[in-house]
C-alpha cells in the first residue's frame, strides 16, 4: 500500500515517534545494565562485633574498644566481615601475633609491610576460600593501636 499526501506525512511522523521511543527504551536498558551493583552493609550495634566475625582475630586483646564492626554480603559469592578496634599494645608484637596466626592457619602471606619507625603495619593473607587483611596503626597519641581486620569468606 502506498501512502500519499497527508497519509505519507502521518506515516513518517509515526515512524519517527517509534524510533524515538525505541532509542529511549534502549538507552534506559543500557544504563540499567551498567549500573554498579550496591551490596548491603549490616552494622553491628555500637561497641559490639558483627555476628560471623571470628573472635580469635582479636588475638586475645584485653578490653578492645570496638570502633565499628560490619558485614557486607556479596550475594552468593562472598561475605566480608570487618572490625576496627583499639587496644593498648606494641605494634611489632601485635604484627608478629597476626603473622604467626596466619602462617599457622594455612594462609599464604601475599603482602606484608611495616612502615618506617613502626608507625603502621599490614598483612594480607590468602587461603583456599578465605582472605584476611590486617592493618595496624599507632594512634595519634602513640599510646594505643588502631587495628582493622577484614575477613572474607568466598563461595558461601
GIFENFEN-V361848 format. One record per pair of residues at least 12 apart in sequence whose C-alpha atoms are under 7 Angstrom apart, sorted by the first residue. I is the first residue (numbers start at 1). GAP is how many residues later the second one is. Records with the same first field share a line. If there is no record, write none. Layout:
I: GAP ; GAP
//
This chain:
39: 33 ; 34 ; 35
40: 32 ; 33
41: 29 ; 30 ; 31 ; 32
42: 28 ; 29 ; 30
43: 26 ; 27 ; 28
44: 25 ; 26
47: 18 ; 19 ; 20 ; 21
48: 18
49: 20 ; 34
50: 19 ; 20 ; 21
53: 28
61: 26
64: 21 ; 22 ; 23
65: 20 ; 21 ; 22
66: 18 ; 19 ; 20
67: 17 ; 18
68: 15 ; 16
69: 13 ; 14 ; 15
70: 12 ; 13
76: 79 ; 80
77: 77 ; 78 ; 79
78: 74 ; 75 ; 76 ; 77 ; 78
79: 73 ; 74 ; 75
80: 70 ; 71 ; 72 ; 73
81: 69 ; 70 ; 71
82: 67 ; 68 ; 69
83: 65 ; 66 ; 67
84: 63 ; 64 ; 65
85: 61 ; 62 ; 63
86: 58 ; 59 ; 60 ; 61
87: 57 ; 58 ; 59
88: 55 ; 56 ; 57
89: 55 ; 56
91: 27 ; 54
95: 26
102: 23
106: 21
107: 18 ; 19 ; 20
108: 17 ; 18 ; 19
109: 15 ; 16 ; 17
110: 14 ; 15 ; 16
111: 12 ; 13
112: 12
119: 18 ; 19
120: 16 ; 17 ; 18
121: 14 ; 15 ; 16
122: 12 ; 13 ; 14
123: 12
129: 24 ; 25
130: 22 ; 23 ; 24
131: 20 ; 21 ; 22
132: 18 ; 19 ; 20
133: 16 ; 17 ; 18
134: 14 ; 15 ; 16
135: 12 ; 13 ; 14
136: 12
//
